[in-house]
């Protein structure tokens, strides 16, 4: 039914399709849909036979498919670069995700995309997962440019009860409407709850004012949960994890269909740009599939950073095409600002590029390289340090440091860049026992540098590091140059005072302005509470033991 409605509206509007953005005299409405943990192989138009996404397939087919599009391998880094247009090395978030109890968030000196759009006259709304820190009230979405917010602050949680745990010892409720816990909404399935809020926003908004909607769906992140109706649709799938994962993506497909239909019925669609993006690669151990790409979520192999992405808009000057332009998630910041008529005044401040011309008209793309990351904290200091600098690093770069870069056709990886296995779809005949032995990585033992021509070898099966030493030196030099511009990595330890049990059972800001905060927003230890926190941690550990036992018993009842 959703697909029939989509085709009907396409026919109705085809005769009155407007021109390029700005020709109507009004800034376009901007809708950015981010899906959590959707793998490269987990969409119909990439050949998935067990994942049904007819609406996404149709929108992509009538838009521009982005087939050289990259994100980051985990949640917070992708979201931070979308919000700021800057690489992780320039915001201090280069190590990992922002943990629920970590006193850390987006740096206050980095203007966010919604803040800039608000200044340009947009109404800005966010629905879904934030995962960019919430230790202070100034870190919340409503303090970083969004006029309204319904969603979760942490990285994951139950899709029905919105219970989120950081380890076994710290659990709490994580659904917020604005700055208050939305207890009354518990029991709703997250994807459907979020799409209903999107429709409410579209119905209440004055269409004469430009709108920015950031819809960051929690699906298909673990825990793998879906309503019975969606699970029944995939009942033939024998792999339990894949069945639940497929059901969640069916829910995503339906949700996007309802959003687009509401946009059409309310008159937004004809002057709108919709961007669809996954936040990182799929997790093969949790139902995801990036085949035939190598690796998955958490790694810098193509399966971890090459994303599902497309643009659908009546304002595109060409549609039904595949774009091979090199595009990174940081590019949406300047691109959307330009579409809004408020281009970045200091482009050198950003790491992203305005890529609308490349997407809409097929013009040469201004981006020629991507720094995926440099994570100095990842280095395992030891006896091999000298070897990784002087031998494999040619005296240019310590290849024991986790880093990855793409320049033109070439991609270089150093350090521990994550699991490099190839994971064929779970539905392959014979199951894992048939393919696991033949697809295990063979080139990661005692190595710290890899080189691939990812245009000719997108599956990263032919390591050319030894055959192309001059290319290796060139890309190591680029990493070293980027590293000279990096700010110190911020990775403060977890704060036991963040425990939801100290805040009414809710994940919520726990630090007042200035507490535990050094210069330029860098977190420092707060000695005033050190003794209290030390005693509290002993209680935490005891409580964690009981929670761990209880959670294991609960998991046992699910499987038996």
C-alpha positions as CSV (number, residue, x, y, z in Angstrom):
1,X,0.0,0.0,0.0
2,X,2.8,2.4,0.8
3,X,4.5,1.7,-2.6
4,X,1.2,2.3,-4.4
5,X,0.7,5.6,-2.7
6,X,4.3,6.6,-3.5
7,X,3.7,5.8,-7.2
8,X,0.4,7.7,-7.3
9,X,2.0,10.9,-5.8
10,X,4.9,10.6,-8.3
11,X,2.4,10.7,-11.2
12,X,0.5,13.6,-9.8
13,X,3.5,15.7,-9.2
14,X,5.6,14.9,-12.3
15,X,3.9,17.5,-14.4
16,X,4.6,20.3,-11.9
17,X,8.1,19.4,-10.7
18,X,10.0,22.6,-9.8
19,X,13.6,23.5,-10.8
20,X,16.8,23.8,-8.8
21,X,16.8,24.9,-5.1
22,X,16.2,28.6,-4.8
23,X,14.3,29.0,-8.1
24,X,11.0,29.2,-6.2
25,X,12.4,32.0,-4.0
26,X,11.9,29.8,-0.9
27,X,14.6,27.8,0.9
28,X,13.8,24.1,0.7
29,X,12.6,21.9,3.5
30,X,15.4,19.6,4.6
31,X,14.8,16.1,6.0
32,X,17.7,14.0,7.1
33,X,16.9,10.3,7.9
34,X,19.7,8.4,9.7
35,X,19.2,4.7,10.3
36,X,21.2,2.9,13.0
37,X,23.5,0.0,12.0
38,X,22.1,-0.7,8.5
39,X,24.6,-2.7,6.6
40,X,25.7,-2.1,3.0
41,X,23.9,-5.3,1.9
42,X,20.8,-4.6,3.9
43,X,18.7,-2.7,1.4
44,X,16.8,-4.1,-1.6
45,X,18.6,-2.2,-4.3
46,X,22.0,-3.6,-3.1
47,X,20.7,-7.1,-3.9
48,X,19.3,-8.2,-0.5
49,X,16.9,-11.0,-1.0
50,X,15.8,-11.4,2.6
51,X,15.5,-7.6,3.4
52,X,12.4,-6.0,1.9
53,X,12.6,-2.3,1.4
54,X,10.4,-1.5,-1.5
55,X,9.8,2.2,-0.6
56,X,13.5,2.9,0.0
57,X,14.3,1.2,-3.3
58,X,11.7,3.3,-5.1
59,X,12.9,6.6,-3.5
60,X,16.5,5.8,-4.3
61,X,15.6,4.8,-7.9
62,X,13.8,8.1,-8.5
63,X,16.6,10.1,-6.8
64,X,20.4,9.8,-6.7
65,X,22.0,6.7,-5.2
66,X,25.3,7.5,-3.5
67,X,27.6,4.6,-4.3
68,X,30.9,6.1,-3.1
69,X,29.5,7.4,0.2
70,X,31.3,7.0,3.5
71,X,30.5,7.4,7.2
72,X,32.4,6.5,10.4
73,X,32.5,3.0,11.8
74,X,30.5,3.7,15.0
75,X,27.7,5.9,16.2
76,X,28.9,9.1,17.9
77,X,31.7,9.8,15.4
78,X,29.3,9.8,12.4
79,X,26.7,11.9,14.2
80,X,29.3,14.4,15.4
81,X,30.6,14.9,11.9
82,X,27.1,15.4,10.5
83,X,26.4,18.0,13.2
84,X,29.7,19.9,12.9
85,X,31.1,19.3,9.4
86,X,34.4,18.5,11.1
87,X,36.6,15.4,11.4
88,X,36.8,13.8,14.8
89,X,40.5,14.9,15.2
90,X,39.2,18.5,15.2
91,X,36.6,18.0,17.9
92,X,38.5,15.8,20.3
93,X,36.1,12.9,19.8
94,X,38.5,10.7,17.9
95,X,38.7,7.7,20.3
96,X,35.3,6.0,20.5
97,X,31.6,6.6,21.1
98,X,30.4,8.8,24.0
99,X,29.5,6.4,26.8
100,X,26.4,7.1,28.9
101,X,28.3,7.8,32.1
102,X,31.1,9.7,30.4
103,X,31.3,13.5,31.2
104,X,31.7,14.4,27.5
105,X,29.7,15.9,24.6
106,X,30.1,18.0,21.5
107,X,32.5,20.9,22.1
108,X,30.6,24.1,22.7
109,X,32.8,26.1,20.3
110,X,31.6,24.0,17.3
111,X,28.5,25.5,15.8
112,X,26.0,22.7,14.9
113,X,24.0,22.3,11.7
114,X,20.7,23.1,13.4
115,X,22.1,26.1,15.1
116,X,23.2,27.5,11.8
117,X,19.9,26.6,10.2
118,X,18.0,28.3,13.0
119,X,20.0,31.5,12.3
120,X,19.0,31.2,8.7
121,X,15.3,31.2,9.6
122,X,14.6,27.5,9.8
123,X,12.4,25.6,12.3
124,X,14.5,22.8,13.5
125,X,13.3,19.5,15.1
126,X,14.9,16.3,16.1
127,X,13.3,12.9,16.5
128,X,15.3,9.8,17.6
129,X,18.7,9.0,18.9
130,X,21.1,11.7,20.0
131,X,24.3,9.9,21.3
132,X,26.4,13.0,21.4
133,X,26.6,13.4,25.2
134,X,24.3,14.8,27.8
135,X,26.4,15.3,31.0
136,X,25.3,18.9,31.1
137,X,22.1,20.7,30.1
138,X,24.0,22.6,27.5
139,X,24.8,19.3,25.8
140,X,21.2,18.4,25.1
141,X,19.7,18.6,21.6
142,X,17.5,21.5,22.6
143,X,20.6,23.4,23.7
144,X,22.4,22.7,20.4
145,X,20.0,24.1,17.9
146,X,16.9,22.0,17.9
147,X,13.5,23.6,18.7
148,X,12.0,20.3,19.8
149,X,13.3,16.9,20.6
150,X,11.7,13.5,21.2
151,X,14.1,10.6,21.5
152,X,16.9,8.9,23.4
153,X,20.2,10.5,24.7
154,X,22.2,7.3,25.0
155,X,23.5,4.9,22.4
156,X,21.0,2.0,22.7
157,X,18.1,0.8,24.6
158,X,14.9,-1.3,24.6
159,X,12.7,-0.4,21.6
160,X,9.5,-0.7,23.7
161,X,10.4,0.1,27.3
162,X,13.3,2.6,26.5
163,X,15.4,1.0,29.3
164,X,19.0,1.7,28.5
165,X,22.0,0.1,30.3
166,X,25.7,1.1,30.4
167,X,27.1,-2.2,31.5
168,X,25.1,-4.2,33.9
169,X,25.5,-1.8,36.8
170,X,23.9,1.4,35.4
171,X,20.4,1.2,33.9
172,X,17.7,3.8,33.5
173,X,14.8,5.1,31.4
174,X,15.9,7.0,28.3
175,X,13.0,8.6,26.3
176,X,12.8,12.4,26.5
177,X,10.3,14.9,25.2
178,X,12.3,18.1,25.2
179,X,14.1,18.0,28.5
180,X,11.7,15.9,30.5
181,X,11.4,12.1,30.7
182,X,8.5,10.9,28.6
183,X,7.3,8.1,30.9
184,X,3.8,8.1,29.4
185,X,5.2,7.0,26.0
186,X,6.8,3.8,27.3
187,X,5.3,0.7,25.6
188,X,5.3,2.2,22.1
189,X,7.7,0.7,19.5
190,X,10.4,3.3,18.9
191,X,10.2,3.4,15.1
192,X,6.4,3.9,15.1
193,X,6.5,6.4,18.0
194,X,9.1,8.5,16.1
195,X,7.3,8.6,12.8
196,X,4.1,9.6,14.6
197,X,6.0,12.6,16.1
198,X,7.4,13.5,12.6
199,X,3.8,13.5,11.3
200,X,2.7,15.7,14.2
201,X,5.5,18.2,13.4
202,X,4.5,18.3,9.7
203,X,0.9,18.9,10.6
204,X,1.6,21.7,13.1
205,X,4.3,23.5,11.2
206,X,3.6,26.6,9.1
207,X,4.7,25.4,5.6
208,X,5.7,28.9,4.6
209,X,8.7,28.7,7.0
210,X,11.5,26.4,6.0
211,X,11.8,23.2,8.1
212,X,14.8,21.0,9.1
213,X,13.8,17.6,10.4
214,X,16.5,15.3,11.7
215,X,15.1,11.8,12.1
216,X,17.6,9.5,13.7
217,X,15.8,6.2,14.0
218,X,16.9,3.7,16.7
219,X,16.4,0.8,14.4
220,X,18.1,-1.5,13.5
221,X,20.5,-1.2,16.6
222,X,20.4,-4.0,19.2
223,X,18.5,-5.2,21.0
224,X,16.8,-6.7,18.0
225,X,13.1,-6.2,18.6
226,X,10.1,-5.7,16.3
227,X,6.3,-5.9,16.6
228,X,4.7,-9.3,15.8
229,X,3.2,-8.1,12.6
230,X,6.7,-7.3,11.2
231,X,8.2,-10.5,12.5
232,X,5.5,-12.6,10.8
233,X,6.4,-11.1,7.5
234,X,9.9,-12.6,7.8
235,X,8.8,-15.9,9.4
236,X,10.5,-18.0,6.7
237,X,14.0,-16.8,7.7
238,X,15.6,-19.5,9.8
239,X,18.3,-17.3,11.3
240,X,16.7,-15.7,14.4
241,X,18.9,-12.6,14.5
242,X,18.5,-12.0,10.8
243,X,14.7,-12.4,11.1
244,X,14.4,-9.8,13.8
245,X,16.9,-7.5,12.0
246,X,14.9,-7.8,8.7
247,X,11.7,-7.0,10.5
248,X,13.2,-3.9,12.0
249,X,14.3,-2.7,8.6
250,X,10.8,-3.4,7.2
251,X,9.6,-1.0,10.0
252,X,12.1,1.6,8.8
253,X,10.8,1.2,5.2
254,X,7.2,1.8,6.4
255,X,8.2,4.7,8.5
256,X,10.0,6.5,5.7
257,X,6.9,5.9,3.5
258,X,4.6,7.5,6.0
259,X,6.9,10.5,6.3
260,X,7.1,11.1,2.6
261,X,3.3,10.6,2.2
262,X,2.7,13.1,5.0
263,X,5.1,15.6,3.3
264,X,3.2,15.3,0.1
265,X,-0.3,15.6,1.6
266,X,0.8,18.7,3.6
267,X,2.5,20.4,0.6
268,X,6.1,20.1,1.7
269,X,7.4,17.6,-0.8
270,X,7.6,19.8,-3.9
271,X,10.2,22.0,-2.2
272,X,12.1,19.5,-0.2
273,X,15.3,17.5,-0.1
274,X,15.4,14.1,1.7
275,X,18.7,12.6,2.6
276,X,18.9,8.9,3.7
277,X,22.0,7.6,5.4
278,X,23.1,4.7,7.6
279,X,25.4,5.8,10.5
280,X,27.9,3.0,10.1
281,X,28.2,-0.5,8.7
282,X,26.1,-3.4,9.8
283,X,27.0,-5.7,12.7
284,X,27.2,-9.3,11.3
285,X,27.0,-10.8,14.7
286,X,23.7,-8.9,15.2
287,X,21.9,-9.7,12.0
288,X,23.6,-7.2,9.7
289,X,25.2,-7.8,6.4
290,X,27.8,-5.8,4.5
291,X,28.6,-8.5,1.9
292,X,30.5,-8.4,-0.4
293,X,32.5,-5.7,1.5
294,X,35.1,-6.6,4.1
295,X,34.5,-6.1,7.8
296,X,31.7,-4.4,9.6
297,X,30.6,-2.0,12.3
298,X,33.5,-0.9,14.5
299,X,36.2,-1.4,11.7
300,X,37.7,0.9,9.1
301,X,37.4,-1.8,6.4
302,X,34.9,-0.9,3.7
303,X,32.1,-2.8,5.4
304,X,32.4,-0.6,8.5
305,X,32.5,2.8,6.7
306,X,30.9,2.5,3.3
307,X,27.2,3.3,3.8
308,X,23.8,3.0,2.3
309,X,22.9,6.5,1.2
310,X,20.7,8.3,-1.3
311,X,19.1,11.7,-2.0
312,X,15.5,12.0,-3.1
313,X,14.1,15.4,-4.1
314,X,12.0,17.1,-6.8
315,X,14.8,19.7,-6.8
316,X,17.4,17.4,-8.2
317,X,18.4,18.3,-11.8
318,X,19.0,14.7,-12.6
319,X,17.3,11.6,-11.2
320,X,17.4,7.9,-11.6
321,X,21.2,7.9,-11.6
322,X,24.0,6.5,-9.5
323,X,26.6,8.9,-8.2
324,X,30.2,7.7,-7.9
325,X,31.3,11.0,-6.4
326,X,33.4,10.6,-3.2
327,X,31.2,11.9,-0.4
328,X,31.6,11.8,3.3
329,X,29.1,12.4,6.1
330,X,30.8,15.6,7.1
331,X,29.8,17.0,3.6
332,X,26.1,17.3,4.6
333,X,26.9,20.3,6.9
334,X,28.1,22.7,4.2
335,X,25.8,21.1,1.5
336,X,22.6,21.6,3.5
337,X,23.7,25.1,4.6
338,X,24.2,26.1,1.0
339,X,20.8,24.7,0.0
340,X,19.3,26.8,2.9
341,X,20.9,29.9,1.4
342,X,23.3,30.3,4.3
343,X,26.6,28.9,3.1
344,X,29.6,28.6,5.4
345,X,31.5,31.9,5.5
346,X,34.7,30.2,6.4
347,X,34.9,26.9,4.5
348,X,38.5,26.4,5.7
349,X,37.1,25.9,9.2
350,X,35.3,22.7,7.9
351,X,36.4,19.3,6.8
352,X,33.2,18.8,4.7
353,X,32.5,20.1,1.2
354,X,29.5,21.4,-0.6
355,X,28.7,18.4,-2.8
356,X,25.2,19.4,-4.2
357,X,26.6,20.1,-7.6
358,X,28.1,16.6,-7.8
359,X,24.9,15.0,-6.6
360,X,22.3,17.0,-8.5
361,X,24.1,17.9,-11.7
362,X,27.0,15.4,-11.9
363,X,29.6,18.1,-11.7
364,X,33.2,17.2,-10.6
365,X,33.2,16.5,-6.8
366,X,35.4,18.9,-4.7
367,X,36.3,16.1,-2.4
368,X,39.3,14.0,-3.4
369,X,40.2,12.4,0.0
370,X,38.8,11.4,3.3
371,X,40.5,11.1,6.6
372,X,38.6,8.4,8.4
373,X,40.3,8.9,11.7
374,X,43.5,9.1,13.7
375,X,43.1,7.6,17.2
376,X,46.2,8.1,19.4
377,X,44.6,6.4,22.4
378,X,44.3,3.1,20.4
379,X,48.1,2.6,20.3
380,X,49.3,-0.4,22.2
381,X,52.7,0.9,23.5
382,X,55.3,-1.8,23.6
383,X,58.4,-3.3,22.0
384,X,57.1,-2.9,18.5
385,X,56.9,0.9,18.7
386,X,60.3,1.5,17.1
387,X,59.6,-1.0,14.3
388,X,56.2,0.4,13.4
389,X,57.8,3.9,13.1
390,X,61.1,3.2,11.4
391,X,60.3,0.2,9.3
392,X,56.7,-0.1,8.3
393,X,56.2,3.6,8.8
394,X,59.3,4.6,6.9
395,X,60.1,7.1,9.6
396,X,57.1,9.1,8.6
397,X,54.3,7.7,10.8
398,X,54.0,5.2,13.7
399,X,51.8,2.5,12.1
400,X,50.9,1.2,15.5
401,X,48.4,4.1,15.8
402,X,45.0,3.3,14.5
403,X,44.4,5.5,11.4
404,X,42.7,5.3,8.0
405,X,42.7,7.5,5.0
406,X,41.5,7.5,1.4
407,X,43.2,9.6,-1.3
408,X,41.8,9.2,-4.8
409,X,41.6,5.4,-5.6
410,X,44.0,4.5,-2.7
411,X,43.0,3.6,0.9
412,X,45.6,3.1,3.6
413,X,45.0,1.6,7.1
414,X,47.4,1.4,10.0
415,X,47.3,-0.1,13.5
416,X,44.4,-2.2,14.8
417,X,41.6,-1.2,12.4
418,X,39.1,-3.8,13.5
419,X,37.9,-7.3,12.4
420,X,38.8,-7.8,8.8
421,X,36.7,-10.9,8.0
422,X,34.3,-11.1,5.2
423,X,30.9,-12.1,6.4
424,X,28.6,-13.6,3.6
425,X,24.9,-13.3,4.2
426,X,23.5,-15.5,6.9
427,X,21.1,-17.0,4.3
428,X,23.9,-18.6,2.3
429,X,23.4,-22.4,1.8
430,X,25.0,-24.4,4.5
431,X,25.3,-21.5,7.0
432,X,28.5,-20.2,8.7
433,X,30.1,-23.6,8.9
434,X,30.4,-23.6,5.1
435,X,32.0,-20.2,4.6
436,X,33.7,-19.1,7.8
437,X,36.9,-21.0,7.3
438,X,37.4,-19.7,3.7
439,X,36.6,-16.1,4.5
440,X,38.7,-15.5,7.6
441,X,41.2,-12.7,7.2
442,X,44.7,-13.9,6.2
443,X,46.5,-10.6,6.2
444,X,46.1,-9.1,9.7
445,X,48.6,-11.2,11.7
446,X,51.6,-9.1,12.8
447,X,50.7,-6.4,10.3
448,X,50.2,-2.7,10.9
449,X,49.8,-1.2,7.5
450,X,47.6,-2.1,4.5
451,X,47.1,-0.5,1.1
452,X,44.2,-1.1,-1.3
453,X,43.1,0.4,-4.6
454,X,39.4,0.5,-3.6
455,X,38.2,1.6,-7.0
456,X,39.6,-1.6,-8.6
457,X,39.3,-3.7,-5.5
458,X,36.3,-2.5,-3.4
459,X,36.3,-5.8,-1.4
460,X,39.9,-5.2,-0.1
461,X,41.2,-8.6,-1.0
462,X,44.5,-7.5,-2.6
463,X,46.9,-5.8,-0.2
464,X,49.4,-3.7,-2.2
465,X,51.4,-2.2,0.7
466,X,54.6,-4.1,-0.2
467,X,54.1,-3.7,-4.0
468,X,53.5,0.1,-3.8
469,X,55.8,1.5,-1.1
470,X,55.9,5.0,-2.7
471,X,52.1,5.2,-2.4
472,X,52.3,4.1,1.2
473,X,54.8,6.8,1.9
474,X,52.6,9.4,0.3
475,X,49.5,8.4,2.3
476,X,51.5,8.1,5.5
477,X,52.7,11.7,4.9
478,X,49.1,12.9,4.5
479,X,48.1,11.2,7.8
480,X,51.1,12.9,9.5
481,X,50.0,16.3,8.1
482,X,46.4,15.8,9.4
483,X,47.8,14.8,12.7
484,X,49.6,18.1,13.1
485,X,46.1,19.8,13.0
486,X,44.5,17.5,15.6
487,X,43.3,18.6,19.0
488,X,44.0,16.3,22.0
489,X,41.6,13.4,22.3
490,X,39.0,13.7,25.0
491,X,38.3,10.4,26.8
492,X,37.4,11.1,30.4
493,X,36.6,8.1,32.7
494,X,33.1,7.2,33.5
495,X,31.5,9.2,36.3
496,X,29.6,7.1,38.9
497,X,27.4,10.1,39.7
498,X,25.8,9.7,36.3
499,X,24.0,6.5,37.5
500,X,20.3,6.9,36.8
501,X,19.5,5.5,40.2
502,X,20.7,8.8,41.6
503,X,18.3,10.7,39.3
504,X,14.9,9.1,39.7
505,X,15.8,6.2,37.4
506,X,16.4,8.4,34.4
507,X,19.4,9.1,32.2
508,X,19.7,12.9,32.5
509,X,22.3,15.6,32.8
510,X,24.2,15.3,36.1
511,X,26.8,18.0,36.1
512,X,26.1,21.7,36.7
513,X,27.7,24.3,34.4
514,X,31.4,24.5,35.1
515,X,31.6,21.4,37.4
516,X,34.5,19.2,36.4
517,X,35.2,21.4,33.4
518,X,38.5,22.9,32.3
519,X,39.4,25.3,29.6
520,X,37.5,25.1,26.3
521,X,35.1,22.5,27.7
522,X,37.7,19.8,28.4
523,X,36.6,17.6,31.3
524,X,38.9,17.4,34.3
525,X,38.7,15.5,37.6
526,X,36.5,16.9,40.3
527,X,38.4,16.3,43.6
528,X,35.5,17.6,45.7
529,X,33.6,14.4,45.2
530,X,36.4,11.9,44.9
531,X,36.0,10.3,48.3
532,X,32.2,10.1,47.9
533,X,32.5,8.6,44.5
534,X,35.1,6.0,45.7
535,X,32.7,4.8,48.3
536,X,29.8,4.9,45.9
537,X,31.8,2.7,43.4
538,X,32.0,-0.1,45.9
539,X,28.2,-0.1,46.1
540,X,28.1,0.1,42.3
541,X,30.2,-3.1,42.0
542,X,28.1,-5.0,44.4
543,X,24.9,-3.9,42.7
544,X,26.4,-4.8,39.3
545,X,27.0,-8.3,40.4
546,X,23.3,-8.9,41.2
547,X,22.2,-7.1,38.0
548,X,24.5,-9.2,35.9
549,X,23.1,-12.4,37.4
550,X,19.5,-11.2,36.9
551,X,20.2,-10.2,33.3
552,X,21.7,-13.5,32.4
553,X,18.7,-15.3,33.9
554,X,16.4,-13.1,31.8
555,X,18.3,-13.8,28.6
556,X,18.1,-17.6,29.4
557,X,14.3,-17.4,29.5
558,X,14.3,-15.7,26.0
559,X,16.1,-18.6,24.4
560,X,14.6,-21.6,26.2
